[in-house]
Amino acid sequence: MGGHVQEGDGARLAVRSTPGRTEGRHREAGALLDARVRARSPEQAARTAATDPRRLVPLLLAAARGVSDERYRDVPHALRVAGHAA
């Protein structure tokens, strides 16, 4: 079975990769996180990092940077409040 992205309760996102497909899955996860950062509050976007902060915090920050200066300021703050180094 190939790698896939799962969304559970709407606040959690887990990224699982299959060898050789990491780059494609990284882009796919980035696109999903970009959509989440655009559509949800910074606090909701920050909760997404709970499943794998080491991987998801940098992706969330990159997505926020691409949205707007305001979102790039708000998402790192929400990540810090949630206990994740941003």
Backbone as numpy.savetxt, mean C-alpha at the origin, in Angstrom:
# Nx Ny Nz CAx CAy CAz Cx Cy Cz
0.05 -22.71 -8.59 -0.79 -21.54 -8.59 0.09 -20.30 -8.59
-0.28 -19.27 -9.34 0.53 -18.06 -9.45 0.37 -17.16 -8.26
1.18 -16.10 -8.25 1.08 -15.10 -7.19 -0.24 -14.35 -7.30
-0.64 -13.76 -6.23 -1.90 -13.03 -6.25 -1.93 -11.97 -5.17
-2.84 -11.06 -5.31 -3.05 -10.02 -4.32 -4.41 -10.28 -3.71
-4.47 -10.29 -2.38 -5.71 -10.53 -1.68 -6.12 -9.29 -0.92
-7.40 -9.01 -0.91 -7.92 -7.95 -0.06 -8.96 -8.57 0.84
-8.74 -8.46 2.14 -9.63 -9.08 3.11 -10.77 -8.17 3.48
-10.68 -7.55 4.64 -11.77 -6.74 5.17 -11.82 -5.34 4.59
-11.11 -5.08 3.53 -11.10 -3.75 2.94 -10.01 -2.87 3.51
-9.36 -3.30 4.58 -8.31 -2.51 5.20 -6.96 -3.22 5.14
-6.96 -4.44 4.66 -5.71 -5.20 4.63 -5.44 -5.69 3.22
-4.17 -5.68 2.87 -3.75 -6.12 1.55 -2.51 -6.96 1.72
-2.50 -8.17 1.20 -1.33 -9.03 1.28 -0.82 -9.30 -0.12
0.46 -9.22 -0.30 1.06 -9.44 -1.60 1.85 -10.73 -1.53
1.52 -11.66 -2.39 2.26 -12.92 -2.46 2.81 -13.05 -3.87
4.08 -13.39 -3.96 4.73 -13.45 -5.26 5.15 -14.87 -5.61
5.21 -15.14 -6.88 5.73 -16.37 -7.41 7.06 -16.04 -8.06
8.10 -16.87 -7.85 9.39 -16.57 -8.47 9.23 -16.30 -9.96
9.91 -15.26 -10.45 9.84 -14.90 -11.85 8.72 -13.93 -12.17
7.82 -13.75 -11.26 6.69 -12.84 -11.49 6.71 -11.65 -10.54
7.78 -11.52 -9.80 7.86 -10.49 -8.77 7.67 -9.10 -9.35
8.33 -8.79 -10.45 8.23 -7.45 -11.02 6.80 -7.12 -11.44
6.13 -8.05 -12.10 4.75 -7.83 -12.51 3.81 -7.68 -11.33
4.04 -8.48 -10.30 3.20 -8.40 -9.11 3.47 -7.11 -8.34
4.72 -6.66 -8.35 5.05 -5.39 -7.70 4.30 -4.24 -8.38
4.26 -4.26 -9.71 3.51 -3.23 -10.45 2.02 -3.33 -10.16
1.50 -4.55 -10.11 0.08 -4.76 -9.83 -0.27 -4.27 -8.43
0.57 -4.62 -7.46 0.34 -4.15 -6.09 0.42 -2.63 -6.02
1.38 -2.05 -6.74 1.51 -0.60 -6.78 0.27 0.06 -7.34
-0.30 -0.51 -8.39 -1.51 0.05 -8.99 -2.69 -0.04 -8.03
-2.81 -1.17 -7.33 -3.90 -1.32 -6.36 -3.74 -0.35 -5.19
-2.51 -0.21 -4.72 -2.28 0.73 -3.62 -2.50 2.16 -4.06
-2.13 2.48 -5.29 -2.38 3.82 -5.83 -3.88 4.11 -5.81
-4.67 3.15 -6.25 -6.13 3.33 -6.25 -6.66 3.48 -4.82
-6.11 2.71 -3.90 -6.56 2.79 -2.51 -6.22 4.15 -1.90
-5.01 4.66 -2.17 -4.59 5.95 -1.64 -5.45 7.07 -2.21
-5.84 6.94 -3.48 -6.68 7.95 -4.11 -8.13 7.92 -3.59
-8.64 6.71 -3.34 -10.07 6.55 -3.05 -10.41 6.57 -1.56
-9.44 6.31 -0.71 -9.70 6.19 0.72 -9.03 7.31 1.49
-9.40 7.43 2.75 -8.76 8.43 3.61 -7.31 7.99 3.88
-6.45 8.93 4.26 -5.08 8.55 4.61 -5.04 7.49 5.72
-5.95 7.57 6.67 -5.99 6.59 7.76 -6.33 5.20 7.25
-7.29 5.13 6.33 -7.64 3.83 5.74 -6.49 3.29 4.90
-5.84 4.16 4.17 -4.68 3.73 3.37 -3.58 3.21 4.29
-3.35 3.88 5.42 -2.32 3.45 6.36 -2.62 2.08 6.96
-3.89 1.78 7.20 -4.26 0.47 7.75 -3.90 -0.66 6.79
-3.79 -0.34 5.53 -3.40 -1.34 4.53 -2.03 -1.92 4.84
-1.15 -1.14 5.43 0.22 -1.58 5.70 0.31 -2.61 6.81
-0.74 -2.83 7.56 -0.69 -3.71 8.73 -0.25 -5.13 8.40
-0.60 -5.65 7.24 -0.28 -7.04 6.93 1.20 -7.27 6.63
1.88 -6.27 6.09 3.30 -6.42 5.77 3.94 -5.03 5.66
4.14 -4.37 6.80 4.64 -2.99 6.76 5.96 -2.82 6.00
6.85 -3.78 6.14 8.16 -3.67 5.48 8.01 -3.53 3.96
7.08 -4.22 3.38 6.86 -4.13 1.93 5.89 -3.01 1.55
4.83 -2.85 2.33 3.74 -1.99 1.91 3.94 -0.51 2.23
4.67 -0.17 3.28 4.89 1.24 3.60 5.58 1.96 2.44
6.68 1.44 1.89 7.30 2.15 0.76 6.38 2.27 -0.45
5.57 1.26 -0.71 4.64 1.32 -1.83 3.54 2.35 -1.59
3.06 2.42 -0.35 2.05 3.43 -0.02 2.61 4.84 -0.14
3.85 5.02 0.30 4.47 6.34 0.19 4.65 6.74 -1.27
5.06 5.80 -2.10 5.22 6.09 -3.53 3.87 6.43 -4.16
2.83 5.70 -3.78 1.49 5.99 -4.30 1.03 7.37 -3.86
1.24 7.69 -2.59 0.83 9.01 -2.08 1.58 10.13 -2.78
2.84 9.92 -3.05 3.65 10.93 -3.75 3.06 11.21 -5.13
2.54 10.19 -5.77 1.96 10.35 -7.10 0.58 10.99 -7.13
-0.08 11.05 -5.98 -1.43 11.61 -5.92 -1.38 13.13 -5.81
-0.76 13.63 -4.74 -0.69 15.08 -4.53 0.26 15.37 -3.38
0.68 16.62 -3.28 1.53 17.03 -2.15 0.79 16.85 -0.84
-0.49 17.19 -0.83 -1.28 17.06 0.39 -1.38 15.60 0.82
-1.65 14.70 -0.11 -1.76 13.28 0.23 -0.40 12.73 0.65
0.67 13.23 0.03 2.01 12.78 0.41 2.36 13.25 1.83
1.78 14.31 2.29 1.98 14.77 3.66 1.08 13.97 4.62
-0.15 13.70 4.22 -1.13 13.07 5.11 -0.90 11.57 5.31
-0.52 10.87 4.26 -0.34 9.42 4.39 0.83 9.08 5.32
2.00 9.71 5.19 3.07 9.40 6.16 2.67 9.70 7.60
1.91 10.78 7.80 1.44 11.09 9.16 0.53 9.95 9.66
-0.39 9.52 8.82 -1.29 8.42 9.21 -0.52 7.13 9.47
0.52 6.89 8.70 1.35 5.70 8.92 2.06 5.78 10.29
2.59 6.96 10.62 3.26 7.11 11.92 2.25 6.93 13.06
1.06 7.50 12.93 0.03 7.36 13.96 -0.33 5.88 14.13
-0.34 5.14 13.03 -0.67 3.70 13.07 0.49 2.85 13.58
1.65 3.49 13.84 2.78 2.76 14.39 3.78 2.24 13.37
3.70 2.74 12.16 4.62 2.31 11.11 5.61 3.43 10.81
6.87 3.10 10.74 7.88 4.11 10.38 7.63 4.54 8.94
7.57 5.83 8.74 7.30 6.34 7.39 8.45 7.22 6.93
